[in-house]
């Protein structure tokens, strides 16, 4: 009798798996609200992008996708929370480039970027930009390098905070040309940009979105963007390659990830819906307004991107002797 019950139970379990029931399937997903964690404060670029994606997912999947902001520790608080969440598709992370920088920047980073998460898609990205005050006596990257080399230790550059991709872009630039250029960190893009506009730190590496209006208005001169192609927001500003400098690409990403172990069917579903959303005209327009270019790649492509970026910035942090955060 007991053997018969066991066989029946096992048969039911196998039937359920065959029908797609249980935690390893996307059947019926999502059947209740889905939380999207933004590891930064509201109103920033990542938050705006996350809310845009949440709106489109809510519309297409007929279920509420809502935002929770968990800022702090360079994004580590929110990212770690998602890493420890159940891998069921009901907790999603929208991450910026701190995701690929923090593993090298923090002495004891609380998450593993390769083991704790499953990539869904790189939704969008925005390059950094090298700018100078309009009165500064250079009009090209080459002229800037020549001026700094002729005056070692005389000049400094503003950046929005230790470990940000603009900071690392500046350090990579210094390493490339062996420049004696002082790094001046600020608490965010706004103060760094204002310092450059005021001429206190006449050189700056910043993210493109908050800087573009200052370049467009003529308050700052854009020397180069750190992207493979020119930005639609500043089409007259050359890329670093066009300016004669290779291997300087850096950007601020907006990546979508879920906890490791999330069913592939759910990851594929989210990828398809986000890729479709990023191609919508109103989403493209909003991205352009924010200074981001839609990417919307496949999970394996995003995984390769993460690996490359972690290795790249880890080397810059080491070579530039940037102290790890304890």
N, C-alpha and C positions, 0 to 999 in steps of 0.2 A: 504493500500500500504506500509506504513512504517513498519507495523507489518510483512508483507511478506518479506521485505528487511532484517529486523532484524533476521527473522528465517533463511533466506538464508545465511546471514553472519555467524550466529552461527553454521549452518550446515557445512559451509566451514571450519571454525575453528576447529570443532570437527573432520572433515575428515582429516585435516592436522595433528592433534595430533595423530589420529589413524594410519596415514601413517608414523608417526615418524618424522614429521617436527618440527621445532621450537627449542628453547633453551634447552629442556629437553631430547634431544636425541643425540646419537652419529652418526646418519646417515650422511655419507659423511665426517666424521672426520678422519684425518685433511684435510681440503681443502685449507689451506694456511699455511705459515711457523709458527712454534711453538717456542716460546721463553723459554729457560731454564735458570733460574736465579741461579747463584752461589754467595752466600753472602760473598765470600772471594776473595782475589787477584788471578790472574792467576798463574798456575804452581804448586799450592799446591795439596794435595791429593784429596780434594773435586772437584777441577777444573778438574784434570786429569780424575777422575771417571765420572764426568758429561759429558766430551767430548767423552769418550768411549761410554756411554749410548746414547748420542745424535747421534753419528755415526750409531749405530745399529738401533735406531728408524727411522732415516732417510732412511736407507736401507729397513727396513721391512714395513714401512708405506708409502713409496714413497712420502714423503714430507720433507722439510727441518726442522730439529730441530737444533736451533742455540743457542750459549751460550752468556749470558751477565753477566759480573762480576760486582757486586755491594758490595764491601767490606766496613767494618766499624762497630764500636760499637759491636764487638764480633759476627758479623753476623746479627745484628738486622736491619740494614738498608735494606739489600736485602730481609730478611724474611718478614719485614713489607710491603715492596713493593708488594710482591706476595700476602700477605694477603688481600691487598686492590685491587687486580686485578679482572677483571671479571671472574666469575666461569664458563668459557666456554672451558677449556682444552687447551687454547693457551698460558697459562703462567704456568710453572712448576718450582718447587723449588727442588734443590738438597741440602739437609741440613746435617751438621755435628752435633756432640753431643751438640754444643752450643744451639741447638733447645730445648733440654730437660733440660739444665742447666740454661739458662738465665732467665726463669720465676722466679726462686728463687734468682738468683744472682743480678738481677737488681731491684731496689726499685719500679720503674715504667716501667715494661717491656711493650713494645709497641704492643705486640701481645699475643693472648691467644692460647696456643698450642693445646687446645681441641676444641675450638669454631671457630677459624679462618681458619683452614686447614682441609683437608680430606687426610688421609694417603693413599698412593698407594702401596709402598713396602719398606721394609728395604733391599736395594740392596746388601750391603756388610758391614762388620764390621772388625775392627782390635783391638786386645787387647792392653792394656798398658803393660809396663814391668818395673820391679824393677832391677836396675843394680848398680854395684859398680865398682870402679877403681880396676884394676887387682892386685894392691899392697895392697888394703884394706884387713885387716886380718880376713875376713869372707868368707865362701864358701857356706853358706846356709841362708835361711830366719831365721831359729831358731838362728843361731850364730849371725846374725845381731841384732835381738831383744835382745838377751842376752847382747851383747856388749853395745848397747844404754842404756839399763836399768842399767848397771854397771857404766855408765858414763853420767848421765843426764846433758843435756845442752851442751855437748861437741861437738856433731856432727850436721851437717845440710844436707839437701837434696835439689837438684836442680829440678826444674820443669819448664815447658815452658810458664807459665803465669797464672794469677789468674782466676779461674773458668774453666780452661781446665780440661778434665777428668783425665789426669795424676796428676794435682794438687789435685783434689778431691780424687783420689785413694790414694795419699800420706796422705791426712788428714784422710781418713777412716782407713788406716793402723795405724796411730798414735792413733786414738780413740780406735781402737780395743785392743791395747796393753798399752794404757795410756803412750805413749812415750814422753819424753822431747827431741824433735828433731826439730831443727829450719828449717823453710821453707824459701827457697831462690828462689824467682820468677825471671824468665828471659823473655826476649822479643822474645819468640819463641823457638822451639825445638832445632835448631842449636846451639845457645849460651849455652843452658842448657847442651846439650850433650858435647860440647867442654869443658865446665867447669869441667864436670865429668872426661873426658879423661885426662885433665891437672891435675886432683887431687885437684882442688880448692874446689869443693864440691863433695867429693868422693862417695856420694850416690845420686841416681837420680831416679825419676819416670818420664817416658817419653812414648810417643806413640811408638809402635813397629817399624813402617816402617822406620823412620829416624835413629833408634838406632841399628837395626839389623846388618848393615855393621860393626859397631864398635865392636859388640859382635863377629861376624864372624871372624874379623881380630885379635881378642884377645886384643883389647884396653880396652874393658870393660867386666866385668863378669856378665852374666845374672843370677839372682837368682830365678826369677819366672815371668811368664806371668799371667796377670789378666784375664784369660779366662777359660772356662769350659774344654777345651782341648788344647793340645800343638799346637804351631804354626808350620806350615810346613816350615816357614822361619828359625826357630830356634828349631828343633826337640829335641835337647838335653837339652833345658831349661824347667824345670818342671812348672806345673801350681801352683797357690797358694795352692790349695787343696792338691796337691801332696806334697807340701812343708810343709803341716800341718796347713794351715790357711784357714778357711772357710769364705764364704760370702765376698769375696774381688773382685768379678767380676766387671770389668769396661772396657769400650771399646770406640773406636771412630767409630761412625756409619756414614753411607752414606745413608741417607733416601730420598725417593722421595715423595713429597707432592704436592697437588694442593689446590687452594682456596676452602673454604667450600662452598657447594652448587653446585660444579661441578657435572654434571650428572653421575650417577652410571655406565652407559654404557661406558662412556669415561674412568672412573677410572678402570673399569674391563679390557678394551682394553689395556690401558697403563700397567696395572699389567701383563697381559698375555705376552705382547711383551717384557717387561723388564725381566720377569722370563725366557723367552726363551733366551734372549740375555746373561743373566748371566750364562747360562749353556753351552755357546759356548766355544770350546777349547781355542780360542785366547783370549777371555775375561777372562777365568779362569787363563790363563798364565799371563795376564797383572795384574790381581788382586794379584796373588802370587808375582809378581815382586814388587808391591806396598806394600805388606805385609797385604793385605786384604783377608778375606775369604768370598766368595759369600754366601748370605743368601736367598734373593729373596722370601720373605714370602708373605702371603695374606694380604689384607688391614686390616682385623679385627685383625690379629695377630700383625701387625705393630702398630695398635692403642693400643693394650694391652701392647706392649713393651714401647710405649711412656708414658703411664700412670704410669707404674712401674718405669721407669727411672726418670721421673719428681719427683715422690714421694721420691725415694731413694736419689737423689742428693739434693733435698730440705732439707731433714733431715740432711745430712752430712754438708751442708752449715750452717744450724742452730746450730748443735751440736759442730761444729768446730769454731763457732763464726766468720765466714768469713764475713767481712763487706760488706753490699750490695753496689752496684754501684749506686750512686744517679743520 
